[in-house]
Amino acid sequence: MSTDTDKIIEIILILTMSPLAVWYHERRCTINVCINVCLMLLFIFPGMIHAIWFCFMRDSQ
């Protein structure tokens, strides 16, 4: 369960470096971090959208 502080940190990381936000949310390097890096290489906004989805809208497993 994330605290409000974690959510604020994730928002700041999404705006500055979205792969780091995905890594921070997952607390380990997974395929989602690699996907986000690839999206960031294509253009900034797809990586940001993926990070927002991953950190805030995805169901927790």
C-alpha distance matrix in Angstrom:
0.0 3.8 6.6 9.9 11.5 9.5 10.4 13.9 14.3 13.5 16.0 18.5 18.2 18.7 21.7 23.2 22.3 20.1 20.2 18.7 15.8 15.2 15.7 13.2 10.4 11.6 12.7 16.0 18.9 18.9 21.2 19.0 19.8 23.4 23.5 22.3 24.9 27.5 26.6 26.8 30.2 31.5 30.5 27.8 26.7 25.8 23.5 21.8 21.6 20.0 17.4 16.6 16.4 14.3 11.7 11.6 13.7 13.3 12.1 9.4 11.6
3.8 0.0 3.7 6.7 7.9 5.8 6.8 10.1 10.6 10.1 12.6 14.9 15.0 15.7 18.5 19.9 19.4 17.5 18.1 16.3 13.2 13.4 14.1 11.1 8.8 11.1 11.9 15.5 18.3 18.7 21.0 18.4 18.6 22.4 22.5 20.7 23.2 26.0 25.0 24.7 28.2 29.5 28.3 25.3 24.3 23.9 21.4 19.4 19.6 18.5 15.4 14.5 15.2 13.3 10.0 10.2 13.1 13.4 13.2 11.1 13.9
6.6 3.7 0.0 3.8 5.3 5.2 6.5 8.8 10.0 10.7 12.6 14.6 15.4 16.5 18.8 20.2 20.3 19.0 20.0 17.8 14.8 15.8 16.4 13.0 11.4 14.2 14.5 18.2 21.0 21.9 24.2 21.5 21.4 25.2 25.3 23.2 25.4 28.4 27.2 26.5 30.1 31.5 29.9 26.6 25.7 25.8 23.3 20.9 21.4 20.8 17.6 16.3 17.6 16.2 12.5 12.3 15.5 16.5 16.5 14.7 17.5
9.9 6.7 3.8 0.0 3.8 5.4 5.1 6.3 8.7 9.8 10.6 12.5 14.2 15.2 16.9 18.6 19.4 18.3 20.0 17.9 14.7 16.4 17.5 14.1 12.8 16.2 16.7 20.3 22.7 23.6 25.6 22.6 22.3 26.0 25.9 23.3 25.5 28.5 26.9 26.0 29.6 30.8 28.8 25.4 24.3 24.9 22.7 19.8 20.4 20.5 17.2 15.5 17.4 16.6 12.9 12.2 15.6 17.3 17.9 16.8 20.0
11.5 7.9 5.3 3.8 0.0 3.8 5.4 5.2 6.2 8.6 10.0 10.8 12.3 14.2 15.7 16.7 17.5 17.1 18.6 16.0 13.3 15.5 16.0 12.4 12.1 15.5 15.2 18.9 21.3 22.8 25.1 22.2 21.3 25.0 25.3 22.6 24.3 27.6 26.3 24.9 28.4 30.0 28.0 24.5 24.0 24.8 22.1 19.5 20.8 20.7 17.1 16.1 18.4 17.3 13.5 13.8 17.5 19.0 19.9 18.4 21.3
9.5 5.8 5.2 5.4 3.8 0.0 3.8 5.5 5.1 6.1 8.6 10.0 10.4 12.1 14.3 15.3 15.3 14.4 15.5 13.0 10.1 12.0 12.5 8.9 8.3 11.7 11.7 15.3 17.7 19.0 21.3 18.5 17.6 21.4 21.8 19.3 21.1 24.3 23.2 22.1 25.6 27.3 25.6 22.3 21.8 22.2 19.4 17.1 18.3 17.7 14.1 13.6 15.6 14.0 10.3 11.3 15.0 16.0 17.0 15.4 18.1
10.4 6.8 6.5 5.1 5.4 3.8 0.0 3.8 5.4 5.0 6.2 8.7 9.8 10.4 12.5 14.3 14.7 13.4 15.1 13.4 9.9 11.8 13.3 10.4 9.0 12.7 13.7 17.1 18.9 19.7 21.4 18.1 17.6 21.3 21.1 18.3 20.6 23.5 21.8 20.9 24.6 25.8 23.8 20.4 19.5 20.0 17.6 14.9 15.7 15.7 12.2 10.8 13.0 12.3 8.5 8.6 12.3 14.0 15.5 14.7 18.0
13.9 10.1 8.8 6.3 5.2 5.5 3.8 0.0 3.8 5.4 5.1 6.3 8.6 9.9 10.9 12.5 13.8 13.4 15.7 13.7 10.7 13.4 14.9 11.8 11.6 15.4 15.9 19.1 20.7 21.9 23.5 20.3 19.2 22.7 22.6 19.5 21.2 24.3 22.5 21.0 24.6 25.9 23.6 20.0 19.3 20.4 18.1 15.1 16.5 17.1 13.6 12.3 15.2 14.8 11.3 11.5 15.2 17.2 19.1 18.4 21.6
14.3 10.6 10.0 8.7 6.2 5.1 5.4 3.8 0.0 3.8 5.5 5.2 6.1 8.6 10.1 10.6 11.4 11.3 13.1 10.5 8.1 11.3 12.0 8.9 9.7 13.3 13.2 16.3 17.8 19.5 21.3 18.4 16.8 20.3 20.7 17.5 18.8 22.2 20.9 19.1 22.5 24.3 22.3 18.7 18.7 19.7 16.9 14.4 16.4 16.5 12.7 12.5 15.5 14.4 11.1 12.5 16.3 17.6 19.6 18.6 21.3
13.5 10.1 10.7 9.8 8.6 6.1 5.0 5.4 3.8 0.0 3.8 5.4 5.0 6.0 8.6 9.8 9.8 8.6 10.5 8.7 5.3 8.1 9.8 7.3 7.3 11.0 11.9 14.5 15.7 16.8 18.3 15.1 13.8 17.3 17.3 14.3 16.0 19.1 17.7 16.4 19.9 21.4 19.6 16.2 15.9 16.4 13.6 11.2 13.0 12.8 9.0 8.9 11.8 10.7 7.5 9.3 12.9 14.2 16.5 15.8 18.6
16.0 12.6 12.6 10.6 10.0 8.6 6.2 5.1 5.5 3.8 0.0 3.8 5.4 5.1 6.3 8.7 9.9 9.0 12.0 10.9 7.7 10.6 12.9 10.9 10.7 14.3 15.6 18.0 18.8 19.6 20.5 17.1 16.0 19.1 18.6 15.2 17.0 19.8 17.7 16.2 19.9 20.9 18.5 14.9 14.1 15.4 13.2 10.0 11.7 12.7 9.3 8.2 11.7 11.8 8.9 9.7 13.0 15.2 17.8 17.9 21.0
18.5 14.9 14.6 12.5 10.8 10.0 8.7 6.3 5.2 5.4 3.8 0.0 3.8 5.5 5.3 6.3 8.3 9.0 11.9 10.2 8.2 11.8 13.4 11.4 12.4 15.9 16.3 18.6 19.2 20.6 21.7 18.5 16.7 19.7 19.6 16.0 17.0 20.1 18.3 16.1 19.4 20.9 18.4 14.7 14.7 16.5 14.0 11.2 13.8 14.8 11.4 11.2 14.8 14.6 12.0 13.3 16.7 18.5 21.3 21.0 23.9
18.2 15.0 15.4 14.2 12.3 10.4 9.8 8.6 6.1 5.0 5.4 3.8 0.0 3.8 5.4 5.1 5.3 5.8 8.3 6.4 5.0 8.7 10.0 8.7 10.2 13.2 13.7 15.5 15.7 17.2 18.3 15.4 13.2 16.1 16.3 12.8 13.5 16.8 15.5 13.3 16.5 18.5 16.4 12.9 13.5 14.8 11.7 9.6 12.6 12.8 9.3 10.3 13.7 12.8 10.8 13.0 16.2 17.4 20.2 19.7 22.2
18.7 15.7 16.5 15.2 14.2 12.1 10.4 9.9 8.6 6.0 5.1 5.5 3.8 0.0 3.8 5.5 5.5 4.2 7.7 7.7 5.5 8.1 10.7 10.3 10.7 13.6 15.0 16.4 16.2 16.9 17.3 13.9 12.4 15.0 14.4 10.8 12.3 15.0 13.0 11.2 14.8 16.1 13.8 10.3 10.2 11.3 8.6 6.0 8.9 9.5 6.4 7.1 10.7 10.6 9.1 11.1 13.7 15.1 18.4 18.6 21.2
21.7 18.5 18.8 16.9 15.7 14.3 12.5 10.9 10.1 8.6 6.3 5.3 5.4 3.8 0.0 3.8 6.2 6.7 10.4 10.3 8.9 11.8 14.1 13.5 14.3 17.3 18.4 19.9 19.5 20.4 20.6 17.3 15.6 17.8 17.1 13.3 14.2 16.6 14.4 12.0 15.3 16.3 13.5 9.7 9.8 12.1 10.1 7.2 10.3 12.0 9.6 9.7 13.4 14.0 12.6 13.9 16.5 18.3 21.6 22.1 24.8
23.2 19.9 20.2 18.6 16.7 15.3 14.3 12.5 10.6 9.8 8.7 6.3 5.1 5.5 3.8 0.0 3.8 6.4 9.4 8.8 8.9 12.0 13.4 13.1 14.8 17.4 17.9 19.0 18.4 19.9 20.3 17.5 15.0 17.0 17.0 13.2 13.1 15.9 14.4 11.3 14.1 16.0 13.4 9.9 11.3 13.5 10.9 9.1 12.8 13.8 11.3 12.4 15.9 15.8 14.6 16.6 19.2 20.6 23.8 23.9 26.2
22.3 19.4 20.3 19.4 17.5 15.3 14.7 13.8 11.4 9.8 9.9 8.3 5.3 5.5 6.2 3.8 0.0 3.8 5.8 5.7 6.8 9.3 10.4 10.9 12.9 14.9 15.4 15.9 14.9 16.4 16.8 14.2 11.4 13.3 13.6 10.0 9.6 12.8 11.8 8.8 11.7 14.0 12.2 9.1 11.0 12.2 8.9 8.3 12.0 12.0 9.5 11.8 14.8 14.0 13.3 16.0 18.4 19.1 22.3 22.1 24.1
20.1 17.5 19.0 18.3 17.1 14.4 13.4 13.4 11.3 8.6 9.0 9.0 5.8 4.2 6.7 6.4 3.8 0.0 3.8 5.3 4.9 6.4 8.7 9.7 10.6 12.5 13.8 14.4 13.3 14.0 14.1 11.1 9.0 11.2 10.9 7.2 8.1 11.1 9.7 7.8 11.3 13.1 11.6 8.6 9.5 9.8 6.2 5.7 8.9 8.3 5.8 8.5 11.1 10.3 10.1 12.9 15.0 15.5 18.7 18.8 20.8
20.2 18.1 20.0 20.0 18.6 15.5 15.1 15.7 13.1 10.5 12.0 11.9 8.3 7.7 10.4 9.4 5.8 3.8 0.0 3.8 5.3 5.1 6.2 8.5 9.9 10.7 11.7 11.4 9.8 10.7 11.0 8.6 5.6 7.9 8.6 5.4 5.7 9.3 9.2 7.8 10.7 13.0 12.6 10.6 12.0 11.2 7.5 8.5 11.1 9.3 7.2 10.7 12.4 10.5 10.9 14.3 16.2 15.8 18.7 18.3 19.7
18.7 16.3 17.8 17.9 16.0 13.0 13.4 13.7 10.5 8.7 10.9 10.2 6.4 7.7 10.3 8.8 5.7 5.3 3.8 0.0 3.8 5.4 5.0 6.0 8.5 9.8 9.8 10.3 9.7 11.7 13.1 10.9 7.8 10.6 12.0 9.1 9.1 12.9 13.0 11.2 13.8 16.5 15.8 13.2 14.7 14.5 10.8 10.8 13.6 12.1 9.1 12.0 14.2 12.0 11.2 14.7 17.2 17.0 19.6 18.6 20.1
15.8 13.2 14.8 14.7 13.3 10.1 9.9 10.7 8.1 5.3 7.7 8.2 5.0 5.5 8.9 8.9 6.8 4.9 5.3 3.8 0.0 3.8 5.4 5.0 6.1 8.6 9.6 11.0 11.2 12.4 13.7 10.8 8.8 12.2 12.7 9.7 11.0 14.4 13.6 12.3 15.6 17.6 16.4 13.5 14.0 13.8 10.4 9.4 11.6 10.4 6.8 8.9 11.3 9.3 7.7 11.0 13.8 14.0 16.6 15.9 17.9
15.2 13.4 15.8 16.4 15.5 12.0 11.8 13.4 11.3 8.1 10.6 11.8 8.7 8.1 11.8 12.0 9.3 6.4 5.1 5.4 3.8 0.0 3.8 5.4 5.1 6.2 8.3 9.0 8.7 9.0 10.2 7.2 5.9 9.6 9.9 7.7 9.8 12.8 12.3 12.0 15.2 16.9 16.5 14.2 14.4 13.2 9.8 9.8 11.2 8.8 5.8 8.7 9.8 6.9 6.6 10.4 12.5 11.7 14.2 13.4 15.0
15.7 14.1 16.4 17.5 16.0 12.5 13.3 14.9 12.0 9.8 12.9 13.4 10.0 10.7 14.1 13.4 10.4 8.7 6.2 5.0 5.4 3.8 0.0 3.8 5.4 5.1 5.5 5.8 5.9 7.7 10.0 8.3 6.0 9.6 11.3 9.6 10.6 13.9 14.4 13.9 16.4 18.8 18.7 16.6 17.4 16.3 12.7 13.1 14.9 12.3 9.6 12.5 13.4 10.2 9.7 13.5 15.7 14.5 16.4 14.9 15.8
13.2 11.1 13.0 14.1 12.4 8.9 10.4 11.8 8.9 7.3 10.9 11.4 8.7 10.3 13.5 13.1 10.9 9.7 8.5 6.0 5.0 5.4 3.8 0.0 3.8 5.6 5.0 7.4 9.1 11.0 13.6 11.5 9.7 13.3 14.7 12.6 13.8 17.2 17.2 16.3 19.2 21.5 20.9 18.2 18.8 18.2 14.7 14.1 15.9 14.0 10.6 12.6 14.1 11.1 9.2 12.6 15.5 14.9 16.5 14.7 16.2
10.4 8.8 11.4 12.8 12.1 8.3 9.0 11.6 9.7 7.3 10.7 12.4 10.2 10.7 14.3 14.8 12.9 10.6 9.9 8.5 6.1 5.1 5.4 3.8 0.0 3.8 5.6 8.3 10.1 10.8 13.1 10.6 10.0 13.8 14.4 12.7 14.8 17.8 17.4 17.1 20.3 22.0 21.4 18.8 18.6 17.7 14.6 13.8 14.7 12.6 9.4 10.7 11.5 8.3 6.3 9.5 12.2 11.4 12.8 11.0 12.8
11.6 11.1 14.2 16.2 15.5 11.7 12.7 15.4 13.3 11.0 14.3 15.9 13.2 13.6 17.3 17.4 14.9 12.5 10.7 9.8 8.6 6.2 5.1 5.6 3.8 0.0 3.8 5.4 7.4 7.7 10.5 8.8 8.7 12.3 13.3 12.5 14.5 17.3 17.5 17.7 20.5 22.4 22.3 20.3 20.3 18.8 15.7 15.7 16.4 13.5 11.1 13.0 12.9 9.2 8.5 11.9 13.7 11.9 12.7 10.4 11.1
12.7 11.9 14.5 16.7 15.2 11.7 13.7 15.9 13.2 11.9 15.6 16.3 13.7 15.0 18.4 17.9 15.4 13.8 11.7 9.8 9.6 8.3 5.5 5.0 5.6 3.8 0.0 3.8 7.1 9.1 12.5 11.5 10.4 13.7 15.6 14.7 15.8 19.0 19.6 19.4 21.9 24.2 24.2 22.0 22.6 21.4 18.0 18.0 19.3 16.6 13.8 15.9 16.4 12.8 11.6 14.9 17.2 15.6 16.3 13.6 14.0
16.0 15.5 18.2 20.3 18.9 15.3 17.1 19.1 16.3 14.5 18.0 18.6 15.5 16.4 19.9 19.0 15.9 14.4 11.4 10.3 11.0 9.0 5.8 7.4 8.3 5.4 3.8 0.0 3.8 6.2 9.9 10.0 8.7 11.3 13.8 13.6 14.3 17.2 18.5 18.5 20.4 22.9 23.5 21.9 22.8 21.1 17.7 18.6 19.8 16.8 14.6 17.3 17.4 13.7 13.6 17.1 18.9 16.8 17.6 15.1 14.7
18.9 18.3 21.0 22.7 21.3 17.7 18.9 20.7 17.8 15.7 18.8 19.2 15.7 16.2 19.5 18.4 14.9 13.3 9.8 9.7 11.2 8.7 5.9 9.1 10.1 7.4 7.1 3.8 0.0 3.8 7.0 7.9 6.1 7.9 10.8 11.1 11.3 13.9 15.7 15.9 17.4 20.0 21.0 19.8 21.0 19.1 15.8 17.3 18.6 15.4 13.8 17.1 17.1 13.6 14.3 18.0 19.3 17.1 18.5 16.6 16.1
18.9 18.7 21.9 23.6 22.8 19.0 19.7 21.9 19.5 16.8 19.6 20.6 17.2 16.9 20.4 19.9 16.4 14.0 10.7 11.7 12.4 9.0 7.7 11.0 10.8 7.7 9.1 6.2 3.8 0.0 3.8 5.3 5.5 6.8 8.9 10.2 11.2 13.0 14.7 15.7 17.3 19.3 20.5 19.7 20.4 18.0 15.1 16.9 17.5 13.9 13.1 16.3 15.5 12.0 13.6 17.0 17.7 15.0 16.2 14.7 13.9
21.2 21.0 24.2 25.6 25.1 21.3 21.4 23.5 21.3 18.3 20.5 21.7 18.3 17.3 20.6 20.3 16.8 14.1 11.0 13.1 13.7 10.2 10.0 13.6 13.1 10.5 12.5 9.9 7.0 3.8 0.0 3.8 5.4 5.0 6.1 8.6 9.8 10.6 12.3 14.2 15.4 16.9 18.5 18.3 18.8 15.9 13.6 16.0 16.2 12.5 12.7 15.9 14.7 11.8 14.3 17.4 17.4 14.7 16.3 15.7 14.8
19.0 18.4 21.5 22.6 22.2 18.5 18.1 20.3 18.4 15.1 17.1 18.5 15.4 13.9 17.3 17.5 14.2 11.1 8.6 10.9 10.8 7.2 8.3 11.5 10.6 8.8 11.5 10.0 7.9 5.3 3.8 0.0 3.8 5.4 5.0 6.1 8.6 9.8 10.4 12.1 14.2 15.4 16.4 15.7 15.8 13.0 10.6 12.6 12.6 8.9 9.0 12.1 11.0 8.2 10.8 13.9 14.0 11.8 13.9 13.7 13.7
19.8 18.6 21.4 22.3 21.3 17.6 17.6 19.2 16.8 13.8 16.0 16.7 13.2 12.4 15.6 15.0 11.4 9.0 5.6 7.8 8.8 5.9 6.0 9.7 10.0 8.7 10.4 8.7 6.1 5.5 5.4 3.8 0.0 3.8 5.4 5.1 6.2 8.7 9.8 10.4 12.4 14.5 15.3 14.3 15.2 13.1 9.9 11.9 13.1 9.9 9.0 12.7 12.7 9.9 11.5 15.1 16.0 14.3 16.7 16.1 16.4
23.4 22.4 25.2 26.0 25.0 21.4 21.3 22.7 20.3 17.3 19.1 19.7 16.1 15.0 17.8 17.0 13.3 11.2 7.9 10.6 12.2 9.6 9.6 13.3 13.8 12.3 13.7 11.3 7.9 6.8 5.0 5.4 3.8 0.0 3.8 5.4 5.1 6.3 8.7 9.8 10.7 12.7 14.5 14.4 15.7 13.2 10.6 13.5 14.5 11.4 11.6 15.3 15.0 12.7 14.9 18.2 18.7 16.9 19.3 18.9 18.9
23.5 22.5 25.3 25.9 25.3 21.8 21.1 22.6 20.7 17.3 18.6 19.6 16.3 14.4 17.1 17.0 13.6 10.9 8.6 12.0 12.7 9.9 11.3 14.7 14.4 13.3 15.6 13.8 10.8 8.9 6.1 5.0 5.4 3.8 0.0 3.8 5.5 5.2 6.2 8.6 10.0 10.9 12.5 12.8 13.3 10.3 8.4 11.5 11.8 8.6 9.9 13.3 12.6 11.0 13.8 16.7 16.6 14.9 17.7 18.1 18.3
22.3 20.7 23.2 23.3 22.6 19.3 18.3 19.5 17.5 14.3 15.2 16.0 12.8 10.8 13.3 13.2 10.0 7.2 5.4 9.1 9.7 7.7 9.6 12.6 12.7 12.5 14.7 13.6 11.1 10.2 8.6 6.1 5.1 5.4 3.8 0.0 3.8 5.4 5.0 6.1 8.6 9.9 10.5 9.8 10.5 8.2 5.3 8.2 9.3 6.6 7.1 10.7 11.0 9.7 11.9 14.8 15.4 14.5 17.6 18.0 18.9
24.9 23.2 25.4 25.5 24.3 21.1 20.6 21.2 18.8 16.0 17.0 17.0 13.5 12.3 14.2 13.1 9.6 8.1 5.7 9.1 11.0 9.8 10.6 13.8 14.8 14.5 15.8 14.3 11.3 11.2 9.8 8.6 6.2 5.1 5.5 3.8 0.0 3.8 5.4 5.0 6.3 8.8 10.0 9.7 11.7 10.1 7.2 10.3 12.3 10.2 10.2 13.9 14.7 13.3 15.0 18.2 19.0 18.2 21.2 21.3 22.0
27.5 26.0 28.4 28.5 27.6 24.3 23.5 24.3 22.2 19.1 19.8 20.1 16.8 15.0 16.6 15.9 12.8 11.1 9.3 12.9 14.4 12.8 13.9 17.2 17.8 17.3 19.0 17.2 13.9 13.0 10.6 9.8 8.7 6.3 5.2 5.4 3.8 0.0 3.8 5.4 5.1 6.5 8.9 10.1 11.8 9.4 7.9 11.6 12.8 10.8 12.1 15.5 15.7 14.8 17.2 20.0 20.2 19.2 22.3 22.9 23.3
26.6 25.0 27.2 26.9 26.3 23.2 21.8 22.5 20.9 17.7 17.7 18.3 15.5 13.0 14.4 14.4 11.8 9.7 9.2 13.0 13.6 12.3 14.4 17.2 17.4 17.5 19.6 18.5 15.7 14.7 12.3 10.4 9.8 8.7 6.2 5.0 5.4 3.8 0.0 3.8 5.4 5.1 6.4 7.3 8.2 5.6 4.8 8.5 9.4 8.1 10.0 12.9 13.2 13.2 15.5 17.8 17.9 17.5 20.9 21.9 22.9
26.8 24.7 26.5 26.0 24.9 22.1 20.9 21.0 19.1 16.4 16.2 16.1 13.3 11.2 12.0 11.3 8.8 7.8 7.8 11.2 12.3 12.0 13.9 16.3 17.1 17.7 19.4 18.5 15.9 15.7 14.2 12.1 10.4 9.8 8.6 6.1 5.0 5.4 3.8 0.0 3.8 5.4 5.1 4.9 7.4 6.7 4.7 7.8 10.1 9.6 10.2 13.1 14.5 14.3 15.9 18.4 19.2 19.2 22.7 23.4 24.7
30.2 28.2 30.1 29.6 28.4 25.6 24.6 24.6 22.5 19.9 19.9 19.4 16.5 14.8 15.3 14.1 11.7 11.3 10.7 13.8 15.6 15.2 16.4 19.2 20.3 20.5 21.9 20.4 17.4 17.3 15.4 14.2 12.4 10.7 10.0 8.6 6.3 5.1 5.4 3.8 0.0 3.8 5.6 7.3 10.2 9.4 8.3 11.5 13.5 12.9 13.8 16.9 17.9 17.7 19.5 22.1 22.7 22.4 25.8 26.5 27.5
31.5 29.5 31.5 30.8 30.0 27.3 25.8 25.9 24.3 21.4 20.9 20.9 18.5 16.1 16.3 16.0 14.0 13.1 13.0 16.5 17.6 16.9 18.8 21.5 22.0 22.4 24.2 22.9 20.0 19.3 16.9 15.4 14.5 12.7 10.9 9.9 8.8 6.5 5.1 5.4 3.8 0.0 3.8 7.0 8.9 7.8 8.4 11.5 12.7 12.5 14.4 16.9 17.6 18.0 20.2 22.3 22.3 22.3 25.8 27.0 28.1
30.5 28.3 29.9 28.8 28.0 25.6 23.8 23.6 22.3 19.6 18.5 18.4 16.4 13.8 13.5 13.4 12.2 11.6 12.6 15.8 16.4 16.5 18.7 20.9 21.4 22.3 24.2 23.5 21.0 20.5 18.5 16.4 15.3 14.5 12.5 10.5 10.0 8.9 6.4 5.1 5.6 3.8 0.0 3.8 5.8 6.3 7.2 9.3 10.9 11.8 13.2 15.1 16.5 17.4 19.1 20.8 21.2 21.8 25.4 26.8 28.3
27.8 25.3 26.6 25.4 24.5 22.3 20.4 20.0 18.7 16.2 14.9 14.7 12.9 10.3 9.7 9.9 9.1 8.6 10.6 13.2 13.5 14.2 16.6 18.2 18.8 20.3 22.0 21.9 19.8 19.7 18.3 15.7 14.3 14.4 12.8 9.8 9.7 10.1 7.3 4.9 7.3 7.0 3.8 0.0 3.8 5.8 5.5 6.4 8.9 10.3 10.8 12.5 14.6 15.5 16.5 18.2 19.1 20.1 23.8 25.0 26.9
26.7 24.3 25.7 24.3 24.0 21.8 19.5 19.3 18.7 15.9 14.1 14.7 13.5 10.2 9.8 11.3 11.0 9.5 12.0 14.7 14.0 14.4 17.4 18.8 18.6 20.3 22.6 22.8 21.0 20.4 18.8 15.8 15.2 15.7 13.3 10.5 11.7 11.8 8.2 7.4 10.2 8.9 5.8 3.8 0.0 3.8 5.3 4.9 6.1 8.5 9.7 10.4 12.2 14.0 15.2 16.2 16.6 18.0 21.8 23.4 25.5
25.8 23.9 25.8 24.9 24.8 22.2 20.0 20.4 19.7 16.4 15.4 16.5 14.8 11.3 12.1 13.5 12.2 9.8 11.2 14.5 13.8 13.2 16.3 18.2 17.7 18.8 21.4 21.1 19.1 18.0 15.9 13.0 13.1 13.2 10.3 8.2 10.1 9.4 5.6 6.7 9.4 7.8 6.3 5.8 3.8 0.0 3.8 5.4 5.1 6.1 8.6 9.9 10.6 12.1 14.1 15.4 15.2 15.9 19.6 21.4 23.1
23.5 21.4 23.3 22.7 22.1 19.4 17.6 18.1 16.9 13.6 13.2 14.0 11.7 8.6 10.1 10.9 8.9 6.2 7.5 10.8 10.4 9.8 12.7 14.7 14.6 15.7 18.0 17.7 15.8 15.1 13.6 10.6 9.9 10.6 8.4 5.3 7.2 7.9 4.8 4.7 8.3 8.4 7.2 5.5 5.3 3.8 0.0 3.8 5.5 5.1 6.1 8.6 9.9 10.3 12.0 14.0 14.6 15.0 18.6 19.7 21.4
21.8 19.4 20.9 19.8 19.5 17.1 14.9 15.1 14.4 11.2 10.0 11.2 9.6 6.0 7.2 9.1 8.3 5.7 8.5 10.8 9.4 9.8 13.1 14.1 13.8 15.7 18.0 18.6 17.3 16.9 16.0 12.6 11.9 13.5 11.5 8.2 10.3 11.6 8.5 7.8 11.5 11.5 9.3 6.4 4.9 5.4 3.8 0.0 3.8 5.4 5.0 6.1 8.6 9.7 10.4 11.9 12.9 14.2 17.9 19.1 21.4
21.6 19.6 21.4 20.4 20.8 18.3 15.7 16.5 16.4 13.0 11.7 13.8 12.6 8.9 10.3 12.8 12.0 8.9 11.1 13.6 11.6 11.2 14.9 15.9 14.7 16.4 19.3 19.8 18.6 17.5 16.2 12.6 13.1 14.5 11.8 9.3 12.3 12.8 9.4 10.1 13.5 12.7 10.9 8.9 6.1 5.1 5.5 3.8 0.0 3.8 5.4 5.1 6.2 8.5 10.0 10.6 10.6 12.0 15.8 17.6 20.0
20.0 18.5 20.8 20.5 20.7 17.7 15.7 17.1 16.5 12.8 12.7 14.8 12.8 9.5 12.0 13.8 12.0 8.3 9.3 12.1 10.4 8.8 12.3 14.0 12.6 13.5 16.6 16.8 15.4 13.9 12.5 8.9 9.9 11.4 8.6 6.6 10.2 10.8 8.1 9.6 12.9 12.5 11.8 10.3 8.5 6.1 5.1 5.4 3.8 0.0 3.8 5.5 5.1 6.0 8.5 10.0 9.9 10.0 13.7 15.2 17.1
17.4 15.4 17.6 17.2 17.1 14.1 12.2 13.6 12.7 9.0 9.3 11.4 9.3 6.4 9.6 11.3 9.5 5.8 7.2 9.1 6.8 5.8 9.6 10.6 9.4 11.1 13.8 14.6 13.8 13.1 12.7 9.0 9.0 11.6 9.9 7.1 10.2 12.1 10.0 10.2 13.8 14.4 13.2 10.8 9.7 8.6 6.1 5.0 5.4 3.8 0.0 3.8 5.4 5.0 5.9 8.2 9.5 10.0 13.5 14.3 16.5
16.6 14.5 16.3 15.5 16.1 13.6 10.8 12.3 12.5 8.9 8.2 11.2 10.3 7.1 9.7 12.4 11.8 8.5 10.7 12.0 8.9 8.7 12.5 12.6 10.7 13.0 15.9 17.3 17.1 16.3 15.9 12.1 12.7 15.3 13.3 10.7 13.9 15.5 12.9 13.1 16.9 16.9 15.1 12.5 10.4 9.9 8.6 6.1 5.1 5.5 3.8 0.0 3.8 5.5 5.3 5.8 7.1 8.9 12.5 13.9 16.7
16.4 15.2 17.6 17.4 18.4 15.6 13.0 15.2 15.5 11.8 11.7 14.8 13.7 10.7 13.4 15.9 14.8 11.1 12.4 14.2 11.3 9.8 13.4 14.1 11.5 12.9 16.4 17.4 17.1 15.5 14.7 11.0 12.7 15.0 12.6 11.0 14.7 15.7 13.2 14.5 17.9 17.6 16.5 14.6 12.2 10.6 9.9 8.6 6.2 5.1 5.4 3.8 0.0 3.8 5.7 5.6 4.8 5.9 9.6 11.7 14.2
14.3 13.3 16.2 16.6 17.3 14.0 12.3 14.8 14.4 10.7 11.8 14.6 12.8 10.6 14.0 15.8 14.0 10.3 10.5 12.0 9.3 6.9 10.2 11.1 8.3 9.2 12.8 13.7 13.6 12.0 11.8 8.2 9.9 12.7 11.0 9.7 13.3 14.8 13.2 14.3 17.7 18.0 17.4 15.5 14.0 12.1 10.3 9.7 8.5 6.0 5.0 5.5 3.8 0.0 3.8 5.9 6.1 5.3 8.6 9.5 11.7
11.7 10.0 12.5 12.9 13.5 10.3 8.5 11.3 11.1 7.5 8.9 12.0 10.8 9.1 12.6 14.6 13.3 10.1 10.9 11.2 7.7 6.6 9.7 9.2 6.3 8.5 11.6 13.6 14.3 13.6 14.3 10.8 11.5 14.9 13.8 11.9 15.0 17.2 15.5 15.9 19.5 20.2 19.1 16.5 15.2 14.1 12.0 10.4 10.0 8.5 5.9 5.3 5.7 3.8 0.0 3.8 6.4 6.8 9.4 9.5 12.4
11.6 10.2 12.3 12.2 13.8 11.3 8.6 11.5 12.5 9.3 9.7 13.3 13.0 11.1 13.9 16.6 16.0 12.9 14.3 14.7 11.0 10.4 13.5 12.6 9.5 11.9 14.9 17.1 18.0 17.0 17.4 13.9 15.1 18.2 16.7 14.8 18.2 20.0 17.8 18.4 22.1 22.3 20.8 18.2 16.2 15.4 14.0 11.9 10.6 10.0 8.2 5.8 5.6 5.9 3.8 0.0 3.8 6.1 8.5 9.6 13.1
13.7 13.1 15.5 15.6 17.5 15.0 12.3 15.2 16.3 12.9 13.0 16.7 16.2 13.7 16.5 19.2 18.4 15.0 16.2 17.2 13.8 12.5 15.7 15.5 12.2 13.7 17.2 18.9 19.3 17.7 17.4 14.0 16.0 18.7 16.6 15.4 19.0 20.2 17.9 19.2 22.7 22.3 21.2 19.1 16.6 15.2 14.6 12.9 10.6 9.9 9.5 7.1 4.8 6.1 6.4 3.8 0.0 3.8 6.5 9.0 12.2
13.3 13.4 16.5 17.3 19.0 16.0 14.0 17.2 17.6 14.2 15.2 18.5 17.4 15.1 18.3 20.6 19.1 15.5 15.8 17.0 14.0 11.7 14.5 14.9 11.4 11.9 15.6 16.8 17.1 15.0 14.7 11.8 14.3 16.9 14.9 14.5 18.2 19.2 17.5 19.2 22.4 22.3 21.8 20.1 18.0 15.9 15.0 14.2 12.0 10.0 10.0 8.9 5.9 5.3 6.8 6.1 3.8 0.0 3.8 6.3 8.9
12.1 13.2 16.5 17.9 19.9 17.0 15.5 19.1 19.6 16.5 17.8 21.3 20.2 18.4 21.6 23.8 22.3 18.7 18.7 19.6 16.6 14.2 16.4 16.5 12.8 12.7 16.3 17.6 18.5 16.2 16.3 13.9 16.7 19.3 17.7 17.6 21.2 22.3 20.9 22.7 25.8 25.8 25.4 23.8 21.8 19.6 18.6 17.9 15.8 13.7 13.5 12.5 9.6 8.6 9.4 8.5 6.5 3.8 0.0 3.8 6.3
9.4 11.1 14.7 16.8 18.4 15.4 14.7 18.4 18.6 15.8 17.9 21.0 19.7 18.6 22.1 23.9 22.1 18.8 18.3 18.6 15.9 13.4 14.9 14.7 11.0 10.4 13.6 15.1 16.6 14.7 15.7 13.7 16.1 18.9 18.1 18.0 21.3 22.9 21.9 23.4 26.5 27.0 26.8 25.0 23.4 21.4 19.7 19.1 17.6 15.2 14.3 13.9 11.7 9.5 9.5 9.6 9.0 6.3 3.8 0.0 3.8
11.6 13.9 17.5 20.0 21.3 18.1 18.0 21.6 21.3 18.6 21.0 23.9 22.2 21.2 24.8 26.2 24.1 20.8 19.7 20.1 17.9 15.0 15.8 16.2 12.8 11.1 14.0 14.7 16.1 13.9 14.8 13.7 16.4 18.9 18.3 18.9 22.0 23.3 22.9 24.7 27.5 28.1 28.3 26.9 25.5 23.1 21.4 21.4 20.0 17.1 16.5 16.7 14.2 11.7 12.4 13.1 12.2 8.9 6.3 3.8 0.0
